[in-house]
Amino acid sequence: MTEQETIADYYVSTFAARSDDYVRWAGTWMRAAEPLTGQKVIEAFANKIGVSGYMMTTANLTHVCAVDFDSDDGWDLARRLRDVMDSHGAFSYTEPSRRGAHLWSVLDRQLPARTVRRALRGFLAEALIAEGPKVELRPSHDEIKPDGYGSPIRMPTMPHPKTGKRY
């Protein structure tokens, strides 16, 4: 395995709660119905076609969470939430997106998605940010069916399919 593949595999294990499937851009976002591998990540970056990862396992666990801010003030909101989370030792990463910003946090262990979502809601409340259609939590569900997937999100620094731009 090359160093690039090793790094790409680590990227997958860091930013996707599961790697048995993912979502890819094919004119529209659609389930790939194949494993998310480091090689798929390398190809996505090379071809400027982003991939989205699923944020919870079929056991309703996650080790990674994100908040998608789809508004003109999304960058400011993401930074405000980051500051609140950081003050509680829940460190996060923010990146601009086409319509606002994404905030990512990688946990030191798997936790129930329900617990992670409650924590995100508490942090949002402390930051005086209302959850809604333009502020979306990932994982997006407390639980999914055993054969379910939940809602994916474009993985960090992945190119946006409409612009090809990396954020």
N, C-alpha and C positions, 0 to 999 in steps of 0.2 A: 504494500500500500504506500502511495506517495505521501509526502508531507501535506500536500494540498488536500488529498482525500481524508487524511487523518483530521485535519482542521475542519473540513466540511462535515465529517461525521460528528465531531464535537459540537459544531454549530447546531446540527439537527437535535442532538441529545439535550442541548441547552434550551433551545427555543421552541421545541414541540413536545407536548406531553406524550404523544404517541407517534410512532414512525411506521405503523402498518398501512397508513394511507395519508394522503394530503390533497390539497386542492391546487390545480394549475390553471393558468390562463390559456384558453383556446378560443379566443374571440369573446368569451364569457368565462366566468369562474366555474369550473366543474371538478367534481371529485375525480381524482386520478385512478382510483381503484388499483393502486400498486404501492409498494412501500416507498417511503421518503428516505432516500439514501444520500450520503455525501455526494455521490456522483450526480444525482438529480439537482442538488444545490449548485454544484460547479457548473452544470449545464445551464441552469436558470440565470446565474450571473453572467455567463459567457454570451448567452443569447438575449440578454436584457428582458427576460420574461420571468416575472416573479412567481414564487410559490407561496402558498399559505399553509400554515400548520394548524393542526387541531390542538386545542388547549386543555383537553382532559381525556383521561383513559376511559375504557369501558367500565372500570370499577369506580368511576366518578372521582378520580384523584388527579391532582396536578402538582407540578413543581415550578410552574411558570404562569404568570398572569400579565395581562395588559389592559390598558384603557385606551380606547380609540376616540379621540376628540375630533369631530368633523364640523368645525366652525372656524370663522375668521380669527377668533381669539383662542383657538385650540392650543397654540404654542404656549401662551401665557398660562392657560389653565393647566396644561401638563406640567409646566415648571412649578406652579403653585402646589399641585398635588405631590410632585416629587419632593418638594421641601418638607411638606407635612410627613410624608412617608419616611424620609431620611431622618427626621427628628425622632422617629420611633424605632430607628434601626432597621427599617424595611427599605433598603437601598434600591434605587431604580435608575433606569436609563430612559432618556427622552430623545425622540427624533422627530423632525418635521415630517409631515406627510402632505399629500397633494391638497387635502382640504383642511388641514390643521396640524395634528401631532399624534404620535403614539407614545405611550409610557409603558415600559417593560420592567418587570421585576422577576428575578429568578430566586426561588426559595431554596433553602438549604436541605429541604426534604419534601417528600410528597405529603400533601394534605388533602382532605376532602374539598372538592370544588365549592361546596356550600360554605365551608369555613373561609376559604379564600375570598369568595364573593362578599361575605359579610364584612371581612376586614377591609376590602376595597371600598365598600359603602361607608364604613366608619371613617376611613381616610378622606373620602370625598366630602362627607358631612363636615369634618373638621376644616377642610379647605374651602368650605362654603360653595361647593360645586354640586349642582343638581344632576342626578343621573337622568338620562332621557334619550330621545332618538339621536341626538348629536354627541352624547357621551355614553359610549357602549363598553360594557365590561366583558373581558375575556378571562376565564371561561364565561360564557354567556348563559349558562344554565347551572342550577344546583345539581341536577342529575340528568343523565341521559339513559335511554333504554340500552340493554346489553348489546344490541346490534346498532346503536346510534353513534353519532359523530360529534354533535354539538356544532358550534359555529367557528369557523377558522378565521385567522387574521393573517395578512401578509407579513411574512417574517422580517425581522429587523434588517435594514439596509438593502432589502431586495428591491429591484427595479419595479417601478409602478408600470403596469402593462399599458396604460393609456399614454404615458409620457416617456417611458424608458428611463426616467430619472430615478437615481438612487438618493435616498434621504439619509 
